[in-house]
Every structure is written in C-alpha cells, then in structure tokens.
Amino acid sequence: MSQANIPNITPSISVKFGDAINLLLISIALEEIGLAHILNAEGEKLQYVLGTLPGTTPLQANISQILTMNESVRETIKVIAKGEWILQQKLESVVDAMKTGNPTSNFT
C-alpha cells in the first residue's frame, strides 16, 4: 500500500479581533444550547420512569429502577455542571478581552 499524497495547502485566513470575539460568543451559546438539550432529555427520562411523561404509557418502575435512573441523572448533571463552569471561564475571558480590546488576551 502506498502513502497518501497530501497536497500542500496553505490558505490565507484573516479574522479580525471583533470577528473572533463574535465567534467565541457564538461557540459558547451553542454549547449552552447543547447542555440544555441534555438536561431536558434527562428530565424526560425521569418523567418516563415515573410515568408522568405526556403521551407515553406508564412504565410501572420499581424503586430500584427509579433509584438507578436517579443516580444516572445525578451523574449526568455533575458532568454538565463541570461543563458550565468551563463555559463560564471561557465567557469571562472573552468579556475581559472585549473590555481591554487586547487581541492577545488569553482565552480558556
């Protein structure tokens, strides 16, 4: 088998400071939307197990199943909370850069 031949591509990309700030803010917003969807899905899982999700047949879960599901949801929420902390740090870095207008500010 021969080696892949990768052409030398060196595009010239120019992103201004304001554009970079906007892209960073958009990325934070999109990550927040993703985390919100995960939280919503976790809530629906709990509703399903408890038999309160509209449009579904009650599951008739026993206490062991409910506790197992609850632990799963708790673990997911812990991970989401960590993600939220990281996004908060990222947002604070972006805001600091906006205040100073310093394109060399450190971003998380």
Summary of the structure (lengths in Angstrom):
residues: 108
radius of gyration: 22.1
end to end distance: 41.7
largest distance: 61.4
contacts: 215
relative contact order: 0.12
helix: 67%
strand: 0%
